[in-house]
Amino acid sequence: MKNRCFYILIFSLILFSCNKKSKDIDNFYIPSNQRVEKEKLTLILKDMFLLESAIHFKTNYGYDIKSLTTVYYNQLFKLYDTNKDEIVKSLNYYVFYDKSFSEVIENAKNMLIVEADSIKEIGNLEKIESENLEDEEAENSANEKGKRKISFFGMSPE
């Protein structure tokens, strides 16, 4: 009898927990007109990664993390014409209901990689331009030395 009650209790708990999860997932459904689109959310997440990096960097120099976070995120929300609640609800939707959050994160990561590569490329181009400029300056300096004005007793023949 005890075993039977135990099994009924376990079965009831499993059934109840499965039913509860199903209801929880249904709570994450948001109509398409009320959620942030995947493309926009990808851009927002990319910028959020950059913001978090900037905040972490600046806190190492004594800036207040709470005020930086507030200021930066308010600017982000204003830039994308959204708010924290919309983003959180949309993230919950894509994680639990649509199950495409990994795609959104992957796209944001790829965008960051492309931007990082562009910055490296610009840095390399600036380095090359700087080296070329130094070479030109050295060449001009050598030419100037080779073109010294000739003077005879302080007077030039011109």
Secondary structure, 3 states (H helix, E strand, C coil): CHHHHHHHHHHHHHHHHHHHHHHHHHHCCCCHHHCCCHHHHHHHHHHHHHHHHHHHHHHCCCCCHHHHHHHHHHHHHHHCCCCHHHHHHHHHHHHHHCCCHHHHHHHHHHHHHHHHHHHHHHHHHHHHHHHHHHHHHHHHHHHHHHCCCCCECCECCC
